Amino acid sequence: MKTVVFWVAVSALAAPAGADLFGTGDTQFTLEFVTISGRTNPAGDYGVVAYDYRISTVEITAEQWQQAGISGGWWSGQQPAASLTWFQAAQFVNWLNINQNRQPAYHFDGETFGLWSADQAWDGTNLFRHKDAYYFLPTEDEWVKAAYWNGTSLQTWTSTDNTKPIAGVDSNYNLAQGVSPWAVGSGSKEFNGTFDMMGNVWEFLESPWESEHYQPGTDRVHRGGSYIPGYGLESSARYSIPPDKAYLDVGFRVAAVPEPASLFLWFLGGIALHRRNSMPSTTTS
């Protein structure tokens, strides 16, 4: 049974509803999230996540990347951060956690990436992610569920009507916007409230290419397609990439545990249920 420790940060309460706040002063920025429910799940090989979590509505931007002060990266402004490695994306996620005084998700000794021990690992088996991490790269299951699960089935496309997006209108692929990604969120909103999970840039995922093959240098999964090709947008498409390679059309988005307010309501509900079940029964004659 998965045991997750949730952390609550006061700083996040200053952000707008559905958004978390990072940085200070001129380098401050917010990330907006949507919640994905764990109540229903597909029966297939991908997209099964039995807990609630959040995923960012858009990809991490070049401006946010620069505000975190991490080296590398490409593009500018509200375009997605790209030309960075999986290791660098993991360091950005660690920065998000550290900025809110939380547990870093990924184990680095300087620039060297390592694994967590089983007692520190997420669900005891995901040796990449710490069990107490609040922000993290989405696993392949978390990403697939957020992109394609409509509560009944895994759709082929992320669009609200499950049709292939129109290039340059709904999403950015096949060089519809020229030889660069567009500003994040420029396309059509997808049915779970996200943008650009089809096209714009490929997205690094936390998961190893081979299931449960948790080694520092093993290939990682990336999904979603990019502004260059017309393939990879559909739910059946998955590809591998070395964690130390960077490409102009590969970026990432982040995931997180549920909002503190939701956790508090869940906690109160648990207390109420416990009290109800603990009350002595009464009979009348």
ZITA-V944846 format. One line per field, one symbol per residue. burial: # if it has 24 or more other C-alpha atoms within 12 Angstrom, else .. A space follows every 50 residues. Layout:
# ZITA-V944846
burial: ???
This chain:
# ZITA-V944846
burial: ...#.####.##.....######.....##########..##...####. ##################.#.#####.####################.## .#######....####...###...######################### ...######..#.##.###########..##################### #########....#.#.###################.######.###### ##########.........................
